Amino acid sequence: MTGLAQEDNDLLYIFPSKEVYEAGEDLWFKAYLMDRQTLVLSDRNQTLYLLLRSKTGDVVWSEKYLLKGGRGDGHVYIGENWQLGEYLMEGYTRSSFTTDSTIAF
């Protein structure tokens, strides 16, 4: 069996500071990693991997952020040359994947 045991799966929640951003702004966010069974903060992982994808699926931002005690925060600089439109914020940790797939919860 590969991957993590099902009981080790965590839930990752990411909250941006607002809904709409403009080019040249910083997108500030907070992140919480919760134990799936007890819904308390999980300290199983210290690294949050964050991606921002365009509507076409292209990665426009990729960075690692520190999680301490299940909490983290950070920012993404929205470049002046980014296209106008919607972007998908995608985050994960090693323990937020299912046992036998690469799909994050």
N, C-alpha and C positions, 0 to 999 in steps of 0.2 A: 504494500500500500504506500502510495506516495502522498506528499503534502501533509497537512496538519490534521489531527483528529478533529472530528466535528465539534466536540465540546470546547476546542480551543478557538473557534471562530469568534471574531469580534465584529461589532458594528461601528462604522466610522461615520460621523456626522460632521459636515463642513458648513459653516454659516458665514457668508460674505456680509460685510458691514452695510451694504445697500444693494439694491437690485439693478441699477443702471449706472454704468461708468462711461467716461469719455476717454478718447485717446489722450495720452500723457498723464493719466491719473494712476494712482496706486490702488489696487483692489486689495483691501484688508480683509482678513478672514480669521475665524477661530475654528478649531477642530477639536472634536472629542471622540475618543476611542472607548467604546463601551463593551463590557463583557456581555455576550449574547444571552447567557443564562440568567445572570443576576441584575443586569442593566446598571451596574456600577462602573466607574471608570476603570479601565484596564491598563496595567503597566507592562503587558507582554511585549510591546514594541516601542521603540524610541524613534522610529523613522517613518515619517509620512511622505509618500510619493505623490506629488500633485502635478496634474497635466491640465492644460487648457487646450481644447480642440475647436477648430473652426467648424462651420456647418458641413464642410466637405470631409471632415475627419482628420484634417492635417493638425499636427501638434504645433501650437504656436508658443507654448511655454511648458517647460518641464523643470522641476526643481524638487529637492529634498528639504524637509523641514523637521526640526526636533520636536518630539513629543516627550513630555515629562509627566509621569503619573496619569497618563491618558489625556492630557491636555496639550494643545499646541496653538500657535498663531503665526501669522506671517503676512506677507503681501506679495502681490504680483504687479510688476510694472506693465501697464498697457501702453505699448509703444505707439508712437505717432504714426507709424506706417501700417498699423493693423487695419484691416478692412472693417467697414461699418457692418454690423450684424450681430447675431447671437453666437455665443460660445458656450461650450459644455465644460464645466469644471468637474474633473475626475480625480478622485483621491483614493488611495489604498495603502494598506500596511501588509506586512507578511501574514498577519493573522486575520485579515478581513476578506480573504478569499475562501471559497468553498473547498472541501477536501480534495475533489478530483477535477477541478476546472480552474480556469483563469478568470472567472466572472466575479467581480467584486459585488458585495451587497451594498 
